């Protein structure tokens, strides 16, 4: 009887080993990075060009793949939730994002964390929803990653995800290119996934210079601070090329570093922004009227002392651009763990 029990336990253990080994083989076999220096084609192209000394408005917004309502807490931030509650909830969140964009009516915009064909966001095609709603704009969709099925947490896996960033513009985008960012090379790469930034070149009427719009979403839950620093330096170096040419450069992004207000160095996603290393000829433009992000360890409650708030979304702007105003659009985190940031600006002659 004892021998039979031991054989049964040994068989179960062997099956588990095979399953675990098979999963690791699958994960490594599926893993890939999107190629570097990848040309992208803007959809719904426009022909009108940007002008110097004219007032424009730009928005940057991490939409949290439509899965973070105020009641949501996230397991990777110490919370309990993993996937969006339903497809309807995701669609409702994306429609709220679209409403905010239409209400502000920006000339340009950057979106981060936009999903398509992802388990975590109930397979809603979010880029299609946005593109269908923003017909006055040309759009560029840049893929960050296409992950293998992540069997984590074990009781409720987050699954597969295809996700990226999107730039939209009422004006002609002449050229758009995706570039890789440094990421961890150990097993953590399966959880932080691929990272990239997009560079969009817009011609300017009666000028040989260009408006250059960068869009990116830097790593959040990465413990290797060396990689975090390398991501920022890679971004800064790329911007320097255009600043040196005399172009007008704006980067609207989720930096996962504190651009204004208090930094929280105990968090992997709100450390102090390294302003001293910023591209020469560029500056930080960030809002102070309301936070742009909330922590996801607990549901949103403005009065709950466990909620941590900060400003990690905003703009990096070259010195030849006059920033007229910048503010957070405060909607009590209705559709995302982030809130949009809007800046008005002029390209100086």
C-alpha positions as CSV (number, residue, x, y, z in Angstrom):
1,X,0.0,0.0,0.0
2,X,2.8,2.4,1.0
3,X,4.7,1.5,-2.2
4,X,1.7,2.2,-4.3
5,X,1.2,5.6,-2.7
6,X,4.8,6.5,-3.2
7,X,4.6,5.5,-6.8
8,X,1.6,7.6,-7.3
9,X,3.2,10.6,-5.6
10,X,6.3,10.1,-7.8
11,X,4.2,10.0,-10.9
12,X,2.4,13.2,-10.0
13,X,5.8,14.9,-9.2
14,X,7.2,13.7,-12.6
15,X,4.1,15.0,-14.4
16,X,4.5,18.4,-12.7
17,X,8.2,18.6,-13.6
18,X,7.4,17.8,-17.2
19,X,4.6,20.5,-17.3
20,X,6.9,23.1,-15.7
21,X,9.8,22.2,-17.9
22,X,7.5,22.3,-21.0
23,X,6.2,25.7,-20.0
24,X,9.7,27.1,-19.6
25,X,10.6,25.7,-23.1
26,X,7.5,27.3,-24.5
27,X,8.2,30.7,-22.9
28,X,11.7,30.8,-24.2
29,X,10.7,29.5,-27.6
30,X,8.0,32.2,-27.9
31,X,10.1,35.1,-26.6
32,X,11.3,37.6,-29.2
33,X,12.0,41.3,-29.4
34,X,10.5,43.5,-32.1
35,X,13.3,44.6,-34.5
36,X,15.1,47.8,-33.9
37,X,15.0,50.8,-36.3
38,X,11.6,49.7,-37.7
39,X,9.8,52.0,-40.1
40,X,6.1,52.5,-39.5
41,X,3.3,53.7,-41.8
42,X,0.9,56.4,-40.4
43,X,-2.7,55.5,-41.0
44,X,-5.3,58.0,-42.3
45,X,-2.4,60.3,-43.5
46,X,-2.9,64.1,-43.5
47,X,-1.3,66.7,-45.8
48,X,-1.6,69.9,-43.8
49,X,1.7,71.1,-42.1
50,X,2.6,72.6,-38.8
51,X,3.4,76.4,-38.7
52,X,5.9,78.3,-36.6
53,X,4.7,80.7,-34.0
54,X,1.2,79.2,-33.8
55,X,-0.4,77.9,-30.7
56,X,-0.9,74.1,-30.5
57,X,-2.1,71.7,-27.9
58,X,-0.7,68.2,-27.1
59,X,-2.0,65.5,-24.8
60,X,-0.1,62.5,-23.3
61,X,-2.2,59.8,-21.6
62,X,-1.4,56.3,-20.3
63,X,-4.8,54.6,-20.7
64,X,-3.9,51.5,-18.6
65,X,-5.2,49.3,-21.4
66,X,-8.7,50.1,-20.3
67,X,-8.5,47.8,-17.3
68,X,-8.0,50.0,-14.3
69,X,-11.3,51.5,-13.0
70,X,-11.2,53.2,-9.5
71,X,-12.1,49.9,-7.8
72,X,-9.1,48.1,-9.3
73,X,-6.0,47.1,-7.5
74,X,-3.1,45.3,-9.4
75,X,-1.3,42.2,-8.2
76,X,2.2,43.5,-9.4
77,X,1.7,46.6,-7.2
78,X,0.6,44.6,-4.1
79,X,-3.1,44.5,-5.0
80,X,-5.4,41.6,-5.8
81,X,-6.7,42.1,-9.3
82,X,-5.2,40.7,-12.5
83,X,-7.4,41.0,-15.5
84,X,-10.1,43.5,-16.5
85,X,-13.5,42.4,-15.1
86,X,-15.2,42.2,-18.5
87,X,-15.0,43.2,-22.2
88,X,-17.8,45.7,-21.6
89,X,-15.8,47.3,-18.8
90,X,-12.8,47.7,-21.1
91,X,-14.9,49.2,-23.9
92,X,-16.5,51.6,-21.4
93,X,-13.0,52.7,-20.2
94,X,-11.7,53.2,-23.7
95,X,-14.8,55.2,-24.6
96,X,-14.2,57.4,-21.6
97,X,-10.6,58.0,-22.8
98,X,-11.9,58.9,-26.3
99,X,-14.4,61.3,-24.7
100,X,-11.5,63.0,-22.8
101,X,-9.5,63.3,-26.0
102,X,-12.4,64.8,-28.0
103,X,-13.3,67.2,-25.2
104,X,-9.7,68.6,-25.1
105,X,-9.4,68.4,-28.9
106,X,-5.6,68.4,-29.0
107,X,-3.6,68.9,-32.2
108,X,-1.3,66.0,-31.2
109,X,-1.4,63.2,-28.7
110,X,0.5,60.3,-27.3
111,X,-1.2,57.2,-25.8
112,X,0.6,54.5,-23.8
113,X,-0.5,51.0,-22.8
114,X,-3.0,50.4,-25.6
115,X,-3.8,46.7,-26.1
116,X,-5.1,44.5,-28.9
117,X,-5.5,40.8,-28.6
118,X,-4.6,40.6,-24.9
119,X,-6.1,38.4,-22.2
120,X,-5.7,41.0,-19.5
121,X,-7.9,43.5,-21.5
122,X,-10.4,40.8,-22.6
123,X,-9.2,40.9,-26.2
124,X,-10.7,44.3,-27.0
125,X,-9.1,45.9,-30.1
126,X,-8.4,49.2,-28.4
127,X,-6.4,50.8,-31.3
128,X,-9.3,50.1,-33.6
129,X,-11.7,51.8,-31.2
130,X,-9.5,54.9,-31.0
131,X,-8.7,55.1,-34.7
132,X,-12.4,54.8,-35.6
133,X,-13.3,57.6,-33.2
134,X,-10.5,59.9,-34.1
135,X,-11.0,60.3,-37.8
136,X,-9.6,63.9,-38.0
137,X,-6.2,62.4,-36.9
138,X,-3.5,60.4,-38.6
139,X,-2.3,57.6,-36.2
140,X,0.9,55.6,-35.7
141,X,0.6,52.4,-33.7
142,X,3.9,51.1,-32.2
143,X,4.1,47.7,-30.7
144,X,5.9,47.4,-27.4
145,X,5.6,43.6,-27.0
146,X,3.7,40.4,-28.0
147,X,4.3,38.2,-24.9
148,X,3.9,34.5,-24.5
149,X,1.2,33.3,-22.1
150,X,2.4,34.3,-18.6
151,X,1.2,31.7,-16.1
152,X,1.4,34.2,-13.3
153,X,-0.2,34.4,-10.8
154,X,-0.9,30.7,-10.8
155,X,-4.5,30.9,-9.6
156,X,-5.4,33.6,-12.1
157,X,-2.8,34.0,-14.8
158,X,-2.4,37.3,-16.6
159,X,-2.0,35.4,-19.9
160,X,-0.9,36.8,-23.3
161,X,-0.6,40.4,-24.2
162,X,0.0,42.4,-27.4
163,X,0.4,46.0,-26.4
164,X,2.0,49.3,-27.5
165,X,1.9,53.0,-27.8
166,X,0.1,55.3,-30.2
167,X,0.7,58.8,-31.6
168,X,-2.1,60.8,-33.3
169,X,-1.8,64.1,-35.1
170,X,-4.0,66.5,-37.1
171,X,-0.9,67.3,-39.2
172,X,1.3,65.4,-41.6
173,X,3.6,62.8,-40.2
174,X,6.4,62.5,-42.8
175,X,8.2,59.6,-41.2
176,X,7.8,57.4,-38.1
177,X,10.3,54.9,-36.7
178,X,10.3,52.5,-33.8
179,X,13.5,52.0,-31.7
180,X,14.3,49.5,-29.0
181,X,15.0,50.4,-25.4
182,X,17.4,48.3,-23.1
183,X,15.6,45.7,-21.0
184,X,16.6,43.0,-18.6
185,X,18.2,39.9,-20.2
186,X,17.5,37.5,-17.3
187,X,14.2,35.7,-16.5
188,X,12.7,39.1,-15.5
189,X,12.3,40.0,-19.2
190,X,9.2,37.8,-19.3
191,X,7.5,40.1,-16.8
192,X,8.7,43.5,-17.8
193,X,8.6,42.6,-21.5
194,X,9.8,44.5,-24.5
195,X,10.2,48.3,-24.5
196,X,10.5,50.9,-27.2
197,X,10.2,54.5,-28.2
198,X,8.7,56.0,-31.4
199,X,10.0,59.0,-33.3
200,X,7.6,60.9,-35.5
201,X,8.9,63.5,-38.0
202,X,6.5,66.3,-39.0
203,X,7.4,68.9,-41.7
204,X,7.0,72.6,-40.9
205,X,5.7,75.1,-43.4
206,X,8.4,77.5,-44.8
207,X,11.1,75.9,-42.7
208,X,13.8,73.3,-43.2
209,X,13.4,72.2,-39.5
210,X,10.9,69.6,-38.3
211,X,8.7,69.0,-35.3
212,X,9.8,65.7,-33.8
213,X,7.4,63.9,-31.5
214,X,8.8,61.1,-29.3
215,X,6.4,58.7,-27.5
216,X,7.4,56.1,-25.0
217,X,6.5,54.1,-21.9
218,X,9.5,53.2,-19.7
219,X,9.6,50.1,-17.5
220,X,7.6,50.2,-14.3
221,X,8.2,47.0,-12.3
222,X,11.9,46.7,-13.0
223,X,14.3,46.2,-10.0
224,X,17.5,46.7,-12.0
225,X,18.2,50.4,-11.7
226,X,21.0,50.1,-14.2
227,X,18.5,49.2,-16.9
228,X,16.2,52.0,-15.8
229,X,19.1,54.5,-16.2
230,X,20.1,53.0,-19.6
231,X,16.5,53.4,-20.9
232,X,16.5,57.1,-20.1
233,X,20.0,57.7,-21.4
234,X,19.1,55.9,-24.7
235,X,16.0,58.2,-25.0
236,X,18.1,61.3,-24.2
237,X,20.8,60.4,-26.7
238,X,18.2,59.9,-29.4
239,X,16.7,63.3,-28.7
240,X,20.1,65.0,-28.8
241,X,20.5,64.3,-32.5
242,X,17.4,66.4,-33.4
243,X,18.1,69.1,-30.9
244,X,21.6,69.5,-32.5
245,X,19.9,69.9,-35.9
246,X,17.8,72.7,-34.6
247,X,14.5,70.7,-34.8
248,X,11.6,71.3,-32.4
249,X,11.5,68.2,-30.1
250,X,8.7,67.1,-27.7
251,X,8.5,63.8,-25.8
252,X,5.1,63.1,-24.2
253,X,5.3,59.9,-22.1
254,X,4.9,57.9,-19.0
255,X,8.5,58.0,-17.6
256,X,7.8,56.0,-14.5
257,X,10.0,58.6,-12.7
258,X,8.7,61.7,-10.8
259,X,8.8,64.7,-13.0
260,X,7.4,67.0,-10.4
261,X,6.4,66.8,-6.7
262,X,7.6,64.1,-4.3
263,X,9.5,61.1,-5.6
264,X,9.0,57.7,-4.0
265,X,12.3,55.9,-4.3
266,X,10.8,52.8,-2.5
267,X,8.7,52.2,-5.6
268,X,10.2,51.0,-8.8
269,X,8.0,53.3,-10.8
270,X,8.3,56.7,-9.0
271,X,12.0,57.3,-8.5
272,X,13.5,60.7,-8.9
273,X,13.8,61.8,-12.6
274,X,17.5,62.4,-13.5
275,X,17.2,65.9,-14.7
276,X,21.0,66.4,-14.6
277,X,21.4,63.8,-17.4
278,X,18.6,65.2,-19.6
279,X,19.4,66.1,-23.2
280,X,21.3,69.4,-23.4
281,X,18.9,72.0,-24.8
282,X,15.7,70.3,-23.4
283,X,13.7,70.8,-20.2
284,X,10.9,69.1,-18.2
285,X,7.4,70.5,-18.5
286,X,5.1,68.8,-16.0
287,X,1.8,69.7,-14.3
288,X,1.4,70.5,-10.6
289,X,-2.4,71.1,-10.3
290,X,-3.2,67.4,-9.8
291,X,-1.4,64.0,-9.8
292,X,-1.1,62.0,-13.0
293,X,-0.9,58.5,-11.5
294,X,-2.1,56.6,-8.5
295,X,-0.7,53.5,-6.8
296,X,-2.5,50.2,-7.5
297,X,-2.0,48.4,-4.2
298,X,-5.5,49.4,-3.1
299,X,-8.6,50.8,-4.9
300,X,-8.7,54.5,-5.5
301,X,-9.7,56.6,-2.6
302,X,-8.4,60.1,-2.4
303,X,-8.6,60.1,1.4
304,X,-7.1,56.7,1.9
305,X,-3.5,57.2,3.3
306,X,-2.5,54.0,1.6
307,X,-3.0,55.6,-1.9
308,X,0.2,57.1,-3.3
309,X,-0.1,59.8,-5.9
310,X,2.5,61.4,-8.1
311,X,3.4,63.0,-11.4
312,X,5.2,60.6,-13.7
313,X,3.5,61.7,-17.0
314,X,4.4,64.9,-18.9
315,X,6.7,66.4,-21.5
316,X,10.3,66.9,-22.3
317,X,10.6,70.0,-24.5
318,X,13.4,71.6,-26.5
319,X,14.3,75.1,-25.7
320,X,13.1,76.5,-29.0
321,X,9.5,75.6,-28.0
322,X,7.6,78.0,-25.8
323,X,5.4,76.1,-23.4
324,X,2.4,78.3,-22.6
325,X,0.5,76.1,-20.1
326,X,0.5,72.5,-18.8
327,X,-2.1,70.8,-16.6
328,X,-3.4,67.4,-15.5
329,X,-7.0,66.7,-16.6
330,X,-8.5,65.5,-13.3
331,X,-11.2,63.0,-13.8
332,X,-10.7,61.0,-10.5
333,X,-8.9,58.2,-12.3
334,X,-12.3,57.1,-13.9
335,X,-10.8,55.0,-16.7
336,X,-7.2,54.4,-15.8
337,X,-4.6,54.5,-13.0
338,X,-3.3,57.6,-14.9
339,X,-4.8,60.9,-15.8
340,X,-4.1,62.8,-19.1
341,X,-1.7,65.8,-19.3
342,X,-2.3,68.6,-21.7
343,X,0.3,71.2,-22.8
344,X,-0.2,74.3,-25.0
345,X,2.9,75.5,-26.9
346,X,4.4,77.5,-29.8
347,X,7.3,76.7,-32.1
348,X,9.4,79.8,-31.8
349,X,10.8,81.4,-35.0
